[in-house]
Amino acid sequence: MKVIFLIPTVIIALSAYSMGQDKAKQDSIIDTFMQEADIDTIGTQKTLNEIRFNGWERSDWLDNEYIRTLRKYLDDYNKGIVSNPALDPYREQIKGQFVIYDINSYLLGGVLIRITFLDMPNRVFSSWVYSNVDEKKEIVESYEFRSISIEEETTDMTKEDILQAIKEMEGLKLW
C-alpha cells in the first residue's frame, strides 16, 4: 500500500526538480516570444507596433516597405531564387501583379497583408511580413518576409472589378 503512495510522490518530486533545471531555458524561450509578440512593453514604453506604425495614414497602408518586401519575395519565387511548395500549384496565376485586399498590423509584429492577383482575382492570399525595430531610436531597421498561403475564402471579383477599383480608389494600385 505504501508503494502506491510512494510512486506519485517520487514523480511529483522529480517533476519539481526538473522544472528548476529547465527554468533558465524556459525563461529564455518565453522572453524571446514575448519580445517578438510585443508583449514585453510595460508602462509607458511604446509597443513595437506603435513604433512601426506611428503616424501612419491610409496612404501609408497602401504603399510601404512591407508590400515591397512581399513583391520582392514573389519576384524571387517566380525567378526560382526561392522555393515555396505551397505556391507551386498557383505558379502561373501568381506571376503577374497583385492588389492589396486588406492590410493590418499583426499581433506577432509587422503586417498581415491579404492580396489577390489580377490573374486570379477570385482567391485571396495571406502573407506575413515582419520588421525589426530599434527601440531606442524608435525606427524600423529592416523587413523580413515570413510566410504566404492561400486562404479558403474566395471572392466574386473579376479582373475588371479590380481595374475599376484601382481607378476609383485613391492609393489603390497594382504591385
N, C-alpha and C positions, 0 to 999 in steps of 0.2 A: 504493500500500500504506500509506503514511504517513497518508493521508486516512482510511482505515478506523479507525486507532487514534486519530486526532485527534477524530473526531466523538464517541465515548464520553467522551473526556477533557473536551471542552467541555461536554457535557451534565452530567457529574458536577460540574464547576466551577460551572456556573450553578445547579444544584440546591443546592449548598452555600451559594452566595451568597444565593439567595432564602430559604433556611432561616433565615439570620441576620437577614434583613429582617423576616420574619414571626414571629420568636421572641417578641417582646413581645406580639403579638396572640395567639399560641398560648398563652403563659403565662397571659394574662388569661382565655381561654376555659377552660383547664384549672383554674385557681384557682376560677372560678365553679362549674364542675361539681363539683369536689371539695368545696366548701362545701355545695352542695345535697345531695351524696351522703353527707355526714357522714364523709368520708374525711380531712378536714383536721385531725382531732384527733391530737395526738401526746402521748405520755407519759401524765400523769395527768389531763389535761383531759378532761372528760366529752364524749361524743358528743352531738349534738343530740337523738337519740332517747333517750339516757339522761336528758337534761334533760326531754324531753317526757313520758316515762312513768315517772319516778322514783316509786316507792312505789305504783304502780297495783295494784289488786286486781281480782278477777273483776268485781265490780260496776262498777268504773270503765270496764272494756272494754265493758260493755253499755249504758252511759248516759254520754255525753260530748259535748263540743262538736263533735267530728269528725262524729258521727252527726247532730247538729242542723244542721250545715253542709250535709250531704248532703240532709237533709229539706228545708231551705230551698231548695236548688237545684232539687229535684224539684217543689216547690210553685211556684217561679218558672217552671219549664218548663211545668207544667200551666196556668199563668195566661198563658202566651205572652210572658213577660218576657224569657226566654232561649230560644234555639233550639238544638236538637241533633238533626240529621238521623238519627243512629244510633238515637235513641229513638223517632222518628216511627212506625215500624211497630208499636210496642207502646203507643202513646199511651193507648188506652182501658184497657188492663190495668194500667198503672202510675199511674193516677190515685189509687188508694187507698193503703192502709197497707202497710208492709213490715216484715219481721222480719230481725234480724241472723242471717245464715247462718254467717259467720265474720268475725273482725276481728283484724288483726295489725299490728304496726309495719311500716313499708315502708322498704326499703333507701334510697330516694331522699328519705325524710323524711315524717313524718306517718303515716297509716294506709292500709292497703288494706282496704276494707270490702266484704264479699260479702253481698249481700242477696237475698231472694226476696220477691215481692209476694204478699199474701194472695189477690189475684185472678188470680195467675199463679204458683202455687206450684211448678210443675214446672221453672221456669227460674231461673237464678242470674245476677245482675248483679254486676260488679266495679266498684268506684269507688275513686278515689284522692283523699284529702283531705289537703292539706299544711298545716303550721303554721309560722309564723315564730317564731323563738326569740330572745330577748335572752340572749346567752351570759353576759354579765356578771352580770345579775340572776338568771339561770337560771330564766326563766319563758317560757311561751308567750304571745306578744303577739296573734296573730291567726290565723285559719283561712281557707284558700282551697280551694274546690272545684277539682279539676284535671281529672278525667275519669270517665266511666262507660261501660261497654259490656256487652253481653250475652255470656255465656260459652257455649261449645258444650256444656258439661256440663248435663245435665238431672237432675232429682230425681224420686223416686217419691212425693214429698209431696203431700198434698191440703190443702185449706183446713182441713179438720177436724183433720188431723195438726198443723198449725201452731197452731191454737187450743188443742189438747190440750197441746202442748209448752209453751205460754205458761202454762197452769195448773200444770204440773208443775215447770217450771224457774225457780228464783228469779232474778229480774232480767231475764228474757227478756220483751220486750213488743213491742207493735206501735208503729210510728213513723208 
